[in-house]
Amino acid sequence: MKVLVVLVVIIAVLLGVGLLADRAVERWAEGYVADQLTQQAGLAGTPDVDVRGFPFLTQALEGRYDDVRISLTADELGQQGTTAAVRLTGVHLPLSTVLSGDVQEVPVDRIEGTATLSYDLLSDQLGGDSTLGPEGDGLRVTKTVEILGYTLPLTATGTVTLDGDELVVDVENASGAGVDVPGFLVDRASDLLDLRYAVPALPFGLQLTSVTPAPDGVVVEVEAIDTVLAPLE
């Protein structure tokens, strides 16, 4: 019985040491991957990286990481008013290459995630005293415009879509914001509430695929397939 207890204790200790070692290597790898992604994607700062999967050591030995989550702030992206959260599937980073310190490229099978453009950012793009916010499946836009010698406070609902790498806000149902505005002036001024915003290039070769208004900003779905992260020229 005592022998059995001792064996159980030894196994528990070994498992504990193994778990600690696995976690230590994982933390080191997350920092290393974060540094490499910063260099390879030309980020302005080092992002938060979470390499998932257990045990981690088998992934490190294989040189393939199946689930890497990255959170990117506006400062790290170098784009104020923009944040991103992406998942990398199939990150190929051989252990021998890591140990040699000679990482020239990082192939990735698939990247998918979201980039969020804040309403403050889009309001600034529209200019003046503009404000944008969610309204059902679309947006509500308010802005004071100058037309034909009149100063008109307007409000309108609109749709938000993608046209290539541009985010397009197309308003409809414009009206005076709390004041009576002649219909012909509203019609002529409503185009001043439209917005086309060229989304700056995102890291990792990400392409824009869809867009949806959300409480804290416009969320753009992003994706990249069979991409290779290499140092910027």
N, C-alpha and C positions, 0 to 999 in steps of 0.2 A: 504493500500500500504506500509506504514511504517513497519507494522508488518511483511509483506512478506519480505521486505528488511532485517529486523533484523533476521528473520529465515534463510534466505540465508547466511547472514554473520556468524551466529552461526554454520550452517552446514559446511560452508567452513573452519571455525576455527577447528571444530572437525575433519574434514577430514585431515586438515593439521597436527594436533596433532597426529592423528592416523598414518599418513604417517611417521612422524618423529619418533614415537615410533617403528613402524615397521622397519624402517631403522636402528635405534639404536640397536634393538635386533638382527637384521641381522648381523650388524658389530661385535657385541659381539660373536654371534654364529660362524661366520667365523673364528674369532680368536680362539675360543674354539675347533672347528673342526680341525683347523690347528695344534693346540697343541696335540690333541688326535692322529691325523694321524702321527705326528712326533714320538710320543711314540710307537704307535701300530705297525708302519712299520719300526721302527728303523732308521729313517732318520737322516742325519748328521746336518740338519738345518730345520727351520720351513718354509714350502712352502707357496706360495701365493694361497689362497683359495677363490673362488667365488661361493657362494651358490645362485643359481638362482631360480626364481619363485616368484610370487606375488599373494596374500600377504604372507609375510614370516611367520607371527605369526601362521598361520594355520598349516604350516609345523612343526614348533617347538612344537606346542601342540600335533600334531599327532605323533611326534617322527620319522618322515620319511622325508628325503630330496631327491627329485626326480632328481635334476640336480646339481651336485657339480663338479666344474671345478678346476683342480689343475695344476699349473705350477711349474716344478721342475728344478732347476739349477744344474750344475755340483757339486757345493759345497754342496747343500742340499742332493743330491744323494750320495755324497762321491765318485764320479767317474768322474775324469777329462775327458773332451772331450765329455761328455754325458749329454744331456738334455732330458726332457720328458714333455709331456702335456697330461693329462688324464681326462676323464669324468667318474664320479661315478654316477650310476643310482640306486636309491633305497638304500640310506644309512639309516640304522635303528639305531637311537640314541634317546631312550625314554627320554622325558623331566625329568621324575622322577629320572632316572639314572644320568642325567646331574646334577640336583640339589643336589643329594646326594653325588656327587663327586666320585662315585664308578663305573667307566666305566671299565669293564673287557674285553669287546670285542665289535667290531663294525661290524655287518653283513652288507654285501653289495651285492645287487642283481647282478650287472654287472659293470665291469670296462673296458673301451676301450680307446685307445689313441695311441700315437706314442712316440718312443724314438729315438733321433737323435744322431748318432755317427759321430763326426766331422772327416773330412778328415785328419786333423793333427793327431788325435788319431790313425787312421788306418795307416797313413804313418809311425808313430813311431813304430807301431807293426811290420811293414815290415822291418824296420831298414835301416841303411845307409842313403843315400841321397834320399830316396824314396819320391815320391809325388803321390797322388791319387786325382782324380777329376772326375766329371761327363762327360760322353761321350755318348750322345744319351740315350738309355735305359740301358747302362752299365757304365763302368768306364774306365778311361785311367790311366795306371800305368807307371811311369818312375823310373828307378833305375840303378845305376852303380854296376855291379856285377864283381866278380873275378872268372874266370874259365880257367883251363888249362894254367895258367900263363898269361892270357890275362885280361886286364881291359876293360870291355865292357859297354858303356852307352846304355841302352835298353829302348824302349818304347813299350807298347802293349795295346790293348783294351781287356776288359774282362767282364764277367758276374758276378753278385753278387747274391747269393742265401742263403737260410738258411738250415742248416743241424742240426736239433735239436736246441740247444742253441748256435750253432756256426754260425758266418757269414763267408761265403766262397767266396773268389774272385778267379776266375779261368780265367787266361789270354789266349788269342789266338792272332794270327796275330802280333807276336813280330817282332821287327826290330831294327836295330841300330838307336840310337837317334842322327841324324845328321852326322853319320859316316857310312862307308861301313864295315859291319861285315859279315864274312863268314857264309853262311846259316847253316852249321853243328854246329857252335858255338851258333848261335841264338837258334836253336832247343834244344841244351843241356842246355842252360842257361834260357830258358823261364820259366821253372818250378820254378826258383828262384824268380819270380815275383808273384807267387801264394801266397795267404794268407788265413789262417784259424784263426779266432779270436773268442774266447769264450766270448760271451757277459756276463758280470757279472750279477748276480741275481738282478732283479729289485724288487722294493717294491710292496706291495699289492697282492702278488701271481701272478703277471703278467706273461703270457706266450707269446713267440714270434710267430707271425702268418704269416708275410710276410715282404718283404724288397724291397725298391725302392731307387735308387740314386736320390739325390736332390741337388740343388745348394750349400747348406751349409753343406752337410753331407749325410750319408746313413740313410734313415728313416726306422725304423722297426716298423711295426704295432704290437700292444700288446693288450692282452685281458685277462680277468678273469671273470668267471661266478660263482655266488653263493659262494663268498669267505667270510671269516670271518677274520677281522683284530684283532689280539690278541697280547698282549705284547710278545716280543721276550724273549726266555728263557735265 
